[in-house]
Amino acid sequence: MSEISTTTGTALVTGATAGIGHSFAVQLAARGHDLVLVARDEERLEKVAAELRASYGVQVEVLPADLTDRASLARVEARVGDTGRPVDLLVNNAGFGLKKRFLDNSVDAENAMLDVLVTAVLRLSHAALGAMTQRGRGGIINVSSVAAFLPRGSYSAAKAWVNSFSEWAAAEYRPQGVTVMALCPGFTKTEFHERMDVARDSAPSFLWLDVDDLVSQALSDFDKRRVYSIPSARYKAIATAARLVPHGVLQRFQSLGRK
């Protein structure tokens, strides 16, 4: 399979100030990408942007946005679809999880999570694909989760949507020059679980991934036009086993990573 180049052009990364999104920003800057960084905290965005400009000599634009707010999301959509300032790679990374089970969360909290994990991915992908197919080139990386293969409530359901959408879009738009990939990490050493107030020891230590290794593997898989990137042999095994083990058995492990 031939490889593609992700060493030029502009990349837009959502959730770019921490964790997986920040690692994408750093590694894409190191590859020579100019960047558009999206997150809610403008002060943190400006700090990250300044560091990347100084370290890699790339152009970095900041775009503060709350993706649960439709007007704010629309500004990001407009930037993604701007044919005069093309975005060559969209990384839909922004996301959060809820520690409690479905009925223990407010419906507004559940809906906000859905807005970020599904609605934002759909609308930004729509904007990106319109511009990219017109140019005949581009790429999208949708950060999903190994949870997509497991019965773990609304978060898993949202990520299953991301997987299904990405797999379909990869086949639909590859003939028009666009590569789409779903990245399915497992437990990763970032702020994600800290923001959920989940302890690191809520999952076995061998399940925790290094964020920079994860992103490096993801970019390598994207270069090879893979539809899925599942980092590490252990998570590949989990994803495979999840297709074979009855859901009733898998549901017994819902508390993993929630304590």
LOZA-265519 format. One line per field, with one value per atom (N, C-alpha, C): residue in one letter; z, y negated, x. Coordinates in pm, 1 decimal. Each point is the difference from the previous one (the first is absolute). Example, Ala and Ser with C-alpha at 12.3 -4.5 7.8 and 13.67 -1.06 7.14 Angstrom:
% residues 2
r	a  a  a  s  s  s;
Z	780.0  0.0  0.0  -72.0  6.0  73.0;
Y	569.0  -119.0  -120.0  -105.0  -119.0  -109.0;
X	1319.0  -89.0  90.0  -35.0  82.0  -77.0;
END
This chain:
% residues 259
r	m  m  m  s  s  s  e  e  e  i  i  i  s  s  s  t  t  t  t  t  t  t  t  t  g  g  g  t  t  t  a  a  a  l  l  l  v  v  v  t  t  t  g  g  g  a  a  a  t  t  t  a  a  a  g  g  g  i  i  i  g  g  g  h  h  h  s  s  s  f  f  f  a  a  a  v  v  v  q  q  q  l  l  l  a  a  a  a  a  a  r  r  r  g  g  g  h  h  h  d  d  d  l  l  l  v  v  v  l  l  l  v  v  v  a  a  a  r  r  r  d  d  d  e  e  e  e  e  e  r  r  r  l  l  l  e  e  e  k  k  k  v  v  v  a  a  a  a  a  a  e  e  e  l  l  l  r  r  r  a  a  a  s  s  s  y  y  y  g  g  g  v  v  v  q  q  q  v  v  v  e  e  e  v  v  v  l  l  l  p  p  p  a  a  a  d  d  d  l  l  l  t  t  t  d  d  d  r  r  r  a  a  a  s  s  s  l  l  l  a  a  a  r  r  r  v  v  v  e  e  e  a  a  a  r  r  r  v  v  v  g  g  g  d  d  d  t  t  t  g  g  g  r  r  r  p  p  p  v  v  v  d  d  d  l  l  l  l  l  l  v  v  v  n  n  n  n  n  n  a  a  a  g  g  g  f  f  f  g  g  g  l  l  l  k  k  k  k  k  k  r  r  r  f  f  f  l  l  l  d  d  d  n  n  n  s  s  s  v  v  v  d  d  d  a  a  a  e  e  e  n  n  n  a  a  a  m  m  m  l  l  l  d  d  d  v  v  v  l  l  l  v  v  v  t  t  t  a  a  a  v  v  v  l  l  l  r  r  r  l  l  l  s  s  s  h  h  h  a  a  a  a  a  a  l  l  l  g  g  g  a  a  a  m  m  m  t  t  t  q  q  q  r  r  r  g  g  g  r  r  r  g  g  g  g  g  g  i  i  i  i  i  i  n  n  n  v  v  v  s  s  s  s  s  s  v  v  v  a  a  a  a  a  a  f  f  f  l  l  l  p  p  p  r  r  r  g  g  g  s  s  s  y  y  y  s  s  s  a  a  a  a  a  a  k  k  k  a  a  a  w  w  w  v  v  v  n  n  n  s  s  s  f  f  f  s  s  s  e  e  e  w  w  w  a  a  a  a  a  a  a  a  a  e  e  e  y  y  y  r  r  r  p  p  p  q  q  q  g  g  g  v  v  v  t  t  t  v  v  v  m  m  m  a  a  a  l  l  l  c  c  c  p  p  p  g  g  g  f  f  f  t  t  t  k  k  k  t  t  t  e  e  e  f  f  f  h  h  h  e  e  e  r  r  r  m  m  m  d  d  d  v  v  v  a  a  a  r  r  r  d  d  d  s  s  s  a  a  a  p  p  p  s  s  s  f  f  f  l  l  l  w  w  w  l  l  l  d  d  d  v  v  v  d  d  d  d  d  d  l  l  l  v  v  v  s  s  s  q  q  q  a  a  a  l  l  l  s  s  s  d  d  d  f  f  f  d  d  d  k  k  k  r  r  r  r  r  r  v  v  v  y  y  y  s  s  s  i  i  i  p  p  p  s  s  s  a  a  a  r  r  r  y  y  y  k  k  k  a  a  a  i  i  i  a  a  a  t  t  t  a  a  a  a  a  a  r  r  r  l  l  l  v  v  v  p  p  p  h  h  h  g  g  g  v  v  v  l  l  l  q  q  q  r  r  r  f  f  f  q  q  q  s  s  s  l  l  l  g  g  g  r  r  r  k  k  k;
Z	0.0  0.0  0.0  -87.1  -8.0  119.6  35.8  111.9  -49.4  89.4  -31.8  88.7  -35.4  76.1  88.5  128.3  89.1  51.9  -87.3  42.1  -46.8  -69.0  -48.3  20.0  -16.6  7.0  140.8  14.8  127.1  64.8  129.5  76.7  104.4  14.1  105.6  101.9  125.4  108.3  105.4  31.2  109.1  130.8  110.4  128.1  3.5  -45.5  -29.8  114.7  115.3  106.9  97.2  -9.9  95.5  -63.0  60.9  -35.1  -144.4  -56.6  -136.6  -99.2  16.7  -91.6  2.3  118.2  10.8  -65.3  20.5  -62.5  -152.3  -51.8  -144.7  -46.0  73.5  -39.9  -5.0  101.7  5.7  -113.1  -19.4  -100.5  -142.5  -21.1  -132.7  -27.3  102.7  -17.2  -33.0  65.8  -27.6  -142.8  -58.5  -138.9  -98.5  49.5  -87.0  -27.5  65.9  -18.6  65.5  -67.8  67.4  71.2  103.0  86.2  26.0  18.3  58.6  124.3  114.9  126.6  58.0  35.9  51.2  141.0  92.7  136.5  66.7  118.5  69.2  67.3  51.4  82.1  -88.0  -22.7  -90.5  54.1  130.9  58.6  -23.0  21.3  -24.5  -148.2  -85.1  -144.5  -40.5  49.9  -36.4  50.5  118.4  53.8  -86.0  -36.0  -85.0  -136.1  -56.3  -131.3  2.6  104.3  10.5  8.9  76.1  13.8  -133.1  -75.9  -127.7  -104.0  -0.8  -93.4  28.9  129.2  38.7  -27.0  23.3  -12.0  -142.8  -83.9  -132.5  -115.3  28.3  -106.1  -91.8  49.6  -81.1  36.0  -88.9  28.5  82.8  104.3  87.7  23.5  -37.2  21.1  116.0  85.8  110.6  -25.6  35.7  -22.2  124.7  97.7  120.8  -35.1  50.8  -31.7  99.4  37.6  80.1  -95.7  -24.8  -102.8  40.2  125.6  39.7  -38.6  -38.5  -39.4  -152.0  -54.4  -145.3  -74.9  55.3  -65.9  1.1  111.7  11.1  -95.8  -5.6  -92.1  -143.9  -31.3  -137.1  -43.9  92.5  -35.2  -37.9  69.9  -33.9  -134.3  -22.3  -129.8  -113.6  18.2  -104.8  -28.7  106.7  -21.0  -71.7  39.2  -64.3  -147.7  -33.8  -138.1  -84.0  54.4  -71.8  -113.3  -121.9  -114.2  -30.1  50.9  -19.4  93.4  112.4  97.1  31.9  -90.8  12.0  122.2  60.6  104.4  -67.0  5.7  -68.2  85.9  132.6  92.4  116.4  22.0  114.7  102.4  123.6  108.8  97.4  -7.3  90.8  129.3  93.2  122.4  123.8  0.9  121.2  55.2  131.2  59.8  150.2  63.4  143.9  33.4  119.2  44.2  129.4  37.1  124.3  88.8  124.4  90.2  38.9  20.5  49.8  -112.1  40.0  -97.9  -51.7  -105.8  -78.4  85.5  80.3  76.3  118.9  33.4  107.4  -49.6  -130.8  -60.7  -39.9  -3.4  -52.6  -150.6  -54.6  -144.2  -73.5  63.5  -63.6  -10.1  103.7  -5.9  -107.7  -7.9  -104.0  -139.2  -15.1  -130.9  -38.2  97.9  -27.5  -48.7  64.1  -44.9  -143.2  -29.9  -135.8  -100.7  39.9  -88.3  -39.9  95.9  -28.4  -73.6  45.2  -55.7  -135.6  -26.1  -123.9  -88.1  54.1  -83.3  -55.2  84.8  -47.7  -105.4  21.4  -98.4  -132.7  6.0  -122.1  -75.2  71.0  -67.0  -50.5  77.2  -46.6  -115.1  6.4  -111.4  -127.1  15.6  -116.4  -65.5  82.9  -53.5  -66.8  66.7  -53.9  -129.5  -2.3  -119.0  -120.4  23.5  -110.9  -64.9  81.9  -53.1  -55.8  69.2  -41.5  -129.7  -15.8  -124.8  -117.4  27.1  -105.3  -46.6  94.4  -33.6  -49.1  37.1  -37.8  91.6  123.1  96.1  140.0  98.7  139.1  87.2  129.1  93.0  127.6  63.5  127.1  92.8  121.5  104.6  108.3  21.9  105.0  120.4  112.3  119.9  63.0  -7.1  55.1  128.5  20.5  121.7  -14.7  68.5  8.4  66.3  77.8  61.9  -104.2  -122.9  -106.9  -24.0  35.3  -21.2  121.4  105.5  127.1  40.6  76.5  48.8  127.7  -16.2  114.9  -3.4  -28.7  10.1  -117.7  24.6  -108.0  -59.3  81.1  -53.7  -106.2  32.1  -96.7  -123.5  21.4  -113.2  -92.6  58.6  -80.7  -78.5  65.3  -68.9  -105.6  22.7  -103.5  -123.5  21.8  -113.5  -74.5  75.5  -62.9  -85.2  52.5  -76.9  -127.6  13.1  -115.8  -104.9  44.4  -91.6  -69.8  76.6  -57.3  -101.9  32.8  -91.6  -130.6  11.5  -121.1  -80.3  68.1  -70.4  -65.9  64.0  -58.2  -136.2  -10.1  -127.0  -99.7  50.4  -87.6  -68.0  73.1  -51.6  -38.5  20.2  -45.1  -150.4  -85.3  -143.4  -35.6  91.4  -25.1  69.8  47.1  51.8  147.9  75.0  143.4  81.4  97.8  89.4  133.8  46.7  129.5  86.3  125.3  91.1  138.0  64.9  139.8  87.8  98.5  98.2  125.2  43.9  112.5  114.4  79.0  114.3  116.0  95.4  125.6  108.3  122.3  109.0  -34.1  8.7  -40.0  109.9  21.7  106.4  -42.5  20.2  -33.3  109.8  -23.2  94.1  -9.7  -100.1  -27.4  123.6  59.8  114.9  125.8  8.4  114.1  0.6  -117.4  -7.5  36.9  -20.2  40.3  148.5  67.6  139.4  13.6  -95.0  1.3  38.5  95.9  47.2  -102.0  -7.1  -92.5  31.2  129.8  35.2  -19.1  -66.5  -29.4  -114.0  -68.2  -104.6  19.8  -34.4  18.4  -72.0  57.8  -53.1  -142.4  -35.5  -133.4  -110.1  38.4  -100.2  -36.9  77.2  -24.5  -108.6  -97.8  -115.2  14.2  -60.0  -9.5  -116.2  26.0  -99.6  -124.9  16.0  -116.9  -88.0  61.8  -78.3  -76.3  67.2  -61.4  -124.8  11.7  -113.1  -111.3  35.6  -102.2  -81.9  68.0  -70.2  -85.5  52.3  -75.7  -129.7  5.7  -120.7  -99.3  51.2  -87.7  -69.2  74.8  -58.8  -101.1  30.2  -94.0  -129.0  11.9  -118.4  -90.6  61.8  -75.5  -45.1  20.2  -39.7  72.0  121.9  74.6  47.1  3.5  41.6  151.8  68.9  145.9  49.7  108.5  72.7  143.8  40.2  136.4  61.9  86.4  50.0  97.8  -16.6  85.6  -26.7  16.7  -22.0  98.3  121.9  100.6  -35.4  -54.9  -37.3  -130.9  -88.0  -118.8  42.9  99.6  49.5  66.3  76.0  65.9  -102.4  -104.1  -103.5  -72.4  -24.4  -66.0  90.6  126.2  94.9  20.1  -4.2  23.1  -105.1  -118.3  -106.1  21.2  85.7  18.8  133.7  100.2  134.1  9.5  55.8  14.6  79.8  -40.9  66.8  147.7  35.6  140.8  85.5  -54.3  71.4  5.4  -112.0  -5.5  95.1  19.8  86.3  145.9  36.3  138.4  28.7  -103.7  17.6  -18.3  13.1  -21.7  100.5  119.6  102.1  -22.8  -91.0  -26.8  -49.6  66.7  -42.2  44.6  99.3  45.4  149.3  70.0  144.5  39.5;
Y	118.5  -118.5  -123.9  -95.1  -120.0  -89.2  -81.2  -90.0  -140.0  -81.2  -139.0  -86.4  -124.6  -92.4  -87.6  -9.3  -95.5  -98.2  -40.2  -87.3  -143.7  -32.3  -135.9  -38.2  -129.0  -47.5  -39.7  -31.2  -48.5  107.2  21.1  94.6  -75.2  34.5  -55.2  109.2  -29.5  97.5  -54.5  73.5  -40.1  63.9  -69.8  49.1  2.0  -109.6  1.4  -42.0  -34.2  -52.5  105.6  122.6  103.5  137.6  96.5  139.4  35.2  82.1  49.0  -115.3  -96.9  -113.7  -80.2  -22.3  -73.6  77.6  131.5  80.1  -3.6  4.3  -16.0  -134.2  -105.7  -132.5  -4.0  55.5  -0.8  83.5  119.8  88.3  -47.4  -60.5  -55.0  -123.3  -82.5  -114.0  48.0  107.6  55.3  51.2  41.9  45.6  -116.9  -121.0  -116.9  -56.8  50.1  -53.1  -136.4  -93.0  -114.5  51.8  -73.4  52.7  -101.0  54.6  -73.7  79.2  -62.2  68.5  -46.1  97.1  -27.9  56.6  -81.5  43.4  -111.8  28.8  -100.7  -107.6  35.3  -90.0  -80.3  -126.9  -82.0  -21.9  -16.0  -22.5  120.3  119.5  120.7  15.3  -33.5  6.1  -89.3  -122.0  -94.8  48.6  60.0  51.9  112.9  95.3  111.6  -51.3  -93.2  -54.8  -65.0  -77.5  -67.2  101.8  106.4  103.3  69.2  27.2  70.0  -89.7  -127.1  -93.3  -8.4  -10.5  -13.8  126.9  115.0  126.6  48.9  -26.6  62.4  -98.8  -128.3  -100.1  10.2  54.1  13.0  -111.4  -22.4  -95.9  70.0  -67.4  58.6  -103.0  38.6  -82.1  59.3  -84.7  49.4  -34.9  92.0  -17.3  49.4  -88.8  41.3  36.7  113.7  43.9  104.5  -10.5  101.6  79.2  123.6  78.1  44.2  -25.0  26.8  -115.3  -112.0  -118.4  -7.3  0.3  11.4  -119.6  -120.7  -116.5  8.9  45.6  17.4  108.1  110.0  108.8  -47.7  -85.8  -50.1  -77.7  -70.4  -73.0  96.6  113.7  99.8  64.7  29.0  54.5  -91.7  -130.3  -96.4  -0.1  13.4  2.7  127.6  113.0  127.7  -1.8  -62.3  0.8  -116.2  -84.2  -118.9  41.9  -7.4  43.7  -95.5  -123.0  -94.6  25.8  66.8  37.7  147.9  86.4  141.4  70.3  82.7  91.7  134.8  47.0  123.6  123.7  -18.9  111.3  -50.0  64.4  -28.6  111.4  -37.3  96.9  -29.6  80.7  -13.1  72.1  -73.4  61.0  -39.5  -116.1  -50.7  100.8  11.9  92.4  3.1  58.1  22.3  116.3  54.7  109.8  -36.0  79.1  -17.8  121.5  -25.1  109.1  85.8  -64.4  71.0  76.5  88.5  73.1  -87.3  46.0  -81.4  -71.2  71.6  -61.7  -81.2  11.8  -80.5  -134.6  -18.4  -127.8  -75.4  -131.7  -77.0  21.0  -13.8  16.1  -111.0  -117.3  -109.0  34.1  64.3  41.7  105.1  94.5  102.9  -63.3  -97.7  -63.2  -81.8  -65.6  -75.9  92.1  117.4  96.3  44.4  24.9  39.6  -110.7  -125.4  -113.0  -0.5  28.9  -3.6  125.1  116.5  125.9  34.4  -44.5  37.7  -120.7  -95.7  -112.3  -79.2  -30.2  -76.0  77.9  129.9  83.1  0.6  14.3  1.5  -132.6  -110.9  -130.4  -42.3  23.5  -36.4  90.0  127.4  90.0  -42.2  -41.4  -45.0  -119.7  -95.3  -118.1  37.8  87.9  39.7  78.2  95.3  84.4  -81.3  -99.2  -84.4  -70.9  -58.4  -72.7  94.6  111.2  92.1  72.4  43.0  68.0  -96.6  -126.8  -101.4  -15.4  7.5  -11.8  131.6  111.0  131.3  53.7  -52.6  50.4  -48.0  74.6  -38.0  122.2  -24.5  111.1  -38.6  99.5  -17.9  115.0  -33.7  98.8  -25.6  96.5  -9.4  81.2  -67.5  69.7  67.0  130.4  80.7  65.5  125.8  68.9  149.6  78.2  143.2  25.5  -96.0  11.9  17.4  -41.4  16.3  145.6  90.2  142.7  66.8  -78.4  54.5  -62.5  71.8  -56.1  -80.4  -129.4  -84.7  -128.8  11.2  -114.2  -94.8  -122.5  -96.6  -42.2  -0.4  -32.1  101.9  128.0  104.8  -9.8  -29.9  -11.8  -113.6  -112.1  -113.1  36.3  69.0  38.4  107.6  86.2  97.3  -73.7  -109.0  -82.5  -56.2  -50.2  -55.2  105.9  122.3  107.8  29.5  16.2  33.1  -110.7  -123.2  -114.2  -7.3  18.5  -9.7  109.6  121.1  112.1  -23.3  -49.7  -29.8  -112.4  -109.1  -114.9  35.4  87.9  41.9  64.8  84.7  66.9  -94.7  -83.7  -89.2  -105.9  -55.5  -116.6  28.0  122.7  32.7  -21.1  37.6  -24.8  -147.8  -88.0  -144.0  -62.4  85.9  -48.2  -29.7  39.5  -30.4  128.0  -4.3  112.8  -27.0  94.8  -12.1  119.5  -27.6  106.1  -22.1  108.4  -3.3  48.6  -80.4  37.1  48.7  121.7  62.7  31.4  -100.5  26.3  61.2  51.8  44.5  -100.1  47.9  -88.9  -65.6  -133.0  -74.4  -98.7  -17.1  -88.4  -146.6  -55.1  -139.1  -57.7  -122.2  -64.2  55.5  80.4  44.4  61.9  98.3  68.4  -84.8  -88.8  -91.0  -92.9  -50.3  -87.1  74.9  131.2  82.4  36.8  -36.8  38.1  152.0  60.0  144.3  25.1  85.4  29.4  84.1  -20.6  75.6  149.5  34.2  141.5  66.1  -70.6  60.6  101.0  1.5  99.3  50.2  125.1  54.8  -82.8  -8.8  -85.8  37.0  129.0  41.6  -49.8  -48.4  -49.9  -146.1  -70.5  -142.7  -24.2  -82.5  -27.6  -134.2  -10.2  -126.7  -80.4  -123.2  -78.8  -27.5  -26.2  -32.5  122.5  115.9  123.2  27.7  -22.6  22.4  -85.7  -128.9  -91.7  29.7  35.0  36.8  118.9  101.5  116.6  -38.4  -89.6  -43.2  -69.4  -86.4  -70.4  96.8  98.5  102.5  78.8  36.4  73.0  -86.4  -126.7  -91.0  -12.8  -10.9  -5.9  121.4  112.2  124.1  18.8  -103.5  0.0  107.9  29.1  97.3  -63.9  79.3  -49.7  -8.7  91.9  -0.1  -2.0  -72.1  8.5  37.9  120.7  47.5  21.5  -89.7  4.9  114.0  65.3  106.7  133.5  105.4  135.5  34.2  -51.6  35.2  -57.1  -120.3  -55.5  57.5  39.3  73.4  131.2  65.5  125.5  -23.9  -108.1  -31.7  -28.0  -77.7  -30.9  125.8  91.1  126.2  86.1  10.7  82.3  -54.0  -132.5  -60.6  41.8  35.6  44.8  144.0  71.9  142.5  32.1  -83.0  25.7  -53.5  74.3  -47.8  -130.4  -88.8  -129.9  14.4  104.9  20.6  17.0  63.4  17.5  -131.4  -71.3  -125.7  -104.2  2.3  -99.4  12.2  113.9  17.1  -89.0  -50.4  -80.6  -148.8  -40.7  -141.4  -92.5  48.6  -86.4  -26.4  76.0  -17.4  -142.2  -70.9  -135.1  -105.7  31.8  -97.7  -29.5  57.4  -16.2  -128.1;
X	84.6  -84.6  88.5  -25.9  81.0  -26.2  99.4  -14.5  -30.8  -58.3  -27.4  87.0  12.9  83.0  -86.3  36.3  -64.6  104.7  90.1  109.0  -18.8  -107.6  -21.1  -146.1  -25.9  -137.3  -39.6  -127.2  -54.0  -86.5  21.1  -79.9  -80.5  -126.0  -84.9  -25.8  30.5  -12.4  -95.2  -105.3  -89.1  47.1  -25.8  49.5  150.8  62.4  143.3  90.3  -56.1  85.4  49.6  -50.4  41.0  -14.8  68.5  -21.3  30.0  -86.8  19.4  2.5  -88.1  -3.8  128.0  56.2  125.6  112.8  2.7  104.8  -12.2  -122.3  -18.2  55.9  -29.4  47.5  152.5  64.5  146.2  59.0  -51.1  59.2  -29.4  -114.8  -29.0  85.5  23.1  90.4  140.3  43.4  132.6  10.5  -113.0  -1.9  -5.3  -18.7  -1.9  -137.0  -102.9  -134.0  -14.6  -66.4  -58.3  -125.3  -44.7  -104.1  -111.3  -119.7  -111.5  -39.1  11.2  -24.9  -133.4  -82.8  -134.2  -12.9  -48.3  -30.7  -78.9  -50.7  -80.8  84.3  116.5  80.8  95.7  -33.4  80.9  141.5  12.9  133.2  90.5  -52.6  80.4  30.5  -95.9  24.1  116.3  0.0  105.8  135.8  2.6  125.8  53.6  -87.2  43.0  44.8  -75.3  34.6  138.2  28.6  129.7  113.4  -21.5  103.0  27.4  -106.5  17.5  66.0  -36.2  64.3  149.8  34.2  140.2  79.7  -61.8  72.8  13.4  -101.2  -3.9  -8.0  -15.2  -2.7  -119.2  -111.4  -120.7  -98.2  -94.7  -106.1  -107.9  -45.6  -101.3  -110.6  -119.7  -119.5  -78.3  -53.3  -81.6  -146.2  -86.6  -143.4  -73.8  -20.7  -72.9  -144.7  -45.4  -135.6  -46.9  -126.2  -67.4  -87.8  35.3  -67.7  -140.4  -38.8  -138.7  -92.2  59.2  -76.3  -6.3  -120.9  -14.2  61.3  -10.1  58.3  152.7  54.0  144.7  48.6  -73.0  33.9  -5.3  -96.5  -13.9  123.8  64.4  122.2  111.5  6.3  101.6  -34.3  -127.7  -43.0  42.0  -22.5  33.6  149.7  80.6  145.5  42.1  -58.6  33.2  -35.9  -111.9  -47.4  47.6  86.8  48.6  93.5  -47.6  81.1  114.8  -8.7  109.8  116.3  -27.0  104.9  -19.6  36.3  -37.9  58.8  -82.6  43.0  24.3  122.8  37.2  -23.1  3.5  -22.7  -84.4  -112.5  -86.0  17.1  32.7  7.8  -113.4  -104.9  -113.8  34.8  58.8  49.5  -78.8  -60.7  -64.9  -100.0  -2.0  -95.2  12.2  -99.4  5.3  -91.8  18.0  -83.7  -70.3  -96.6  -74.3  24.0  37.6  35.9  -120.7  -114.7  -117.2  -69.8  -88.6  -80.3  -113.3  -62.2  -93.0  -104.5  -75.1  -108.2  49.4  127.7  57.1  51.3  4.7  37.2  -125.8  7.3  -112.7  -7.2  -118.0  -14.6  74.3  12.7  75.1  148.8  54.4  140.3  20.4  -93.5  7.7  -9.5  -87.2  -16.4  123.2  61.3  122.0  111.5  11.7  100.1  -27.7  -126.4  -37.2  32.6  -21.7  30.8  146.9  88.1  143.4  45.8  -47.1  50.5  -59.8  -122.9  -68.4  -32.1  -76.6  -43.9  117.5  98.8  115.8  77.9  16.5  70.6  -74.5  -131.9  -80.2  10.6  -20.8  -3.9  137.9  104.5  133.8  44.1  -36.8  32.7  -74.4  -123.6  -78.3  67.1  43.0  67.8  132.0  75.9  130.2  -13.7  -90.5  -15.4  -46.4  -85.9  -42.6  116.7  87.4  115.1  105.9  22.8  106.5  -33.9  -123.5  -37.1  5.5  -28.1  10.6  144.1  94.8  142.6  58.6  -63.7  50.5  106.8  6.7  98.8  -37.3  48.9  -20.7  -13.8  -13.0  -11.8  -72.1  -61.1  -69.3  39.6  39.5  21.9  -104.3  -86.0  -100.8  46.2  21.0  44.5  -121.4  -2.8  -107.3  51.4  -28.2  43.4  -21.6  81.6  -25.5  -135.2  -47.4  -132.8  -109.5  26.6  -98.6  -35.8  91.1  -22.9  -64.8  -25.1  -47.1  -133.1  -82.3  -126.4  23.0  32.8  32.3  -81.8  -128.9  -89.5  6.6  -41.4  -15.0  134.3  107.0  131.5  40.1  -14.7  32.9  -88.3  -127.6  -91.9  42.2  41.8  45.6  125.5  92.9  122.9  -26.2  -98.8  -38.1  -51.0  -71.8  -43.5  121.4  98.9  120.6  68.9  11.0  62.5  -77.2  -131.0  -82.3  5.5  -11.7  5.6  135.4  107.9  135.0  25.1  -43.5  20.2  -74.8  -123.5  -76.5  64.8  37.3  57.7  132.8  78.0  127.3  -20.6  -102.0  -28.6  -66.9  -88.7  -77.7  86.5  96.4  72.6  145.2  45.9  135.6  16.7  -98.6  16.4  13.1  -42.2  10.0  121.1  90.7  127.4  4.2  -102.7  -4.9  17.8  90.2  24.9  -67.7  -78.0  -68.1  39.6  35.1  42.2  -60.1  -40.0  -42.4  114.8  37.1  101.0  -71.4  32.3  -70.9  95.6  34.4  87.3  -76.6  76.4  -58.5  35.7  20.9  38.7  133.9  4.3  119.1  37.2  128.6  49.1  -14.2  -118.4  -30.4  -88.9  -49.0  -91.7  -141.6  -28.6  -137.1  -65.1  66.5  -58.0  7.1  100.3  6.6  -121.6  -39.3  -117.5  -126.7  -1.3  -114.3  5.2  110.1  22.1  10.6  71.1  23.3  145.0  22.2  134.8  75.6  131.4  83.5  -2.8  -16.6  -0.8  -136.5  -93.4  -130.0  8.8  112.7  27.7  142.6  28.6  135.5  105.4  117.8  105.4  39.4  -8.2  43.4  -93.8  -118.2  -95.0  23.2  82.7  18.0  104.3  -34.8  85.3  70.8  117.5  71.9  -57.7  -34.6  -72.4  83.7  128.5  82.5  22.2  18.1  12.6  -129.8  -111.5  -131.1  -17.3  31.7  -18.5  99.0  122.2  99.0  -48.6  -54.8  -53.3  -119.7  -84.3  -117.5  40.0  98.5  43.2  64.2  72.4  56.4  -111.2  -103.4  -112.1  -74.5  -13.3  -67.0  80.3  131.0  86.3  -21.0  -31.6  -20.0  -145.0  -81.8  -141.0  -82.7  34.1  -78.7  -130.7  -103.7  -131.3  -8.0  67.8  3.0  144.1  21.8  126.0  -34.6  41.8  -23.5  138.3  42.2  137.2  23.6  110.4  53.4  -68.1  80.2  -50.6  -111.0  8.6  -101.1  -136.8  -2.9  -130.6  -52.0  88.9  -45.3  -66.4  59.3  -56.8  -135.1  -12.5  -126.6  -108.4  35.1  -98.2  -45.6  92.3  -35.4  -86.3  38.5  -75.4  -141.1  -14.4  -131.3  -101.8  49.0  -90.6  -45.1  71.6  -27.1  -67.1  24.8  -53.6  -142.5  -92.8  -137.9  -7.2  -89.8  -12.1  -32.5  -74.1  -32.4  123.0  101.7  126.2  76.3  3.9  73.5  -57.8  -131.3  -63.0  43.9  53.7  48.4  121.5  63.3  120.4  -26.7  -126.9  -33.7  67.1  27.8  58.0  149.0  63.3  142.4  24.8  91.2  33.1  -98.5  -84.6  -98.9  8.5  95.0  6.3  73.7;
END
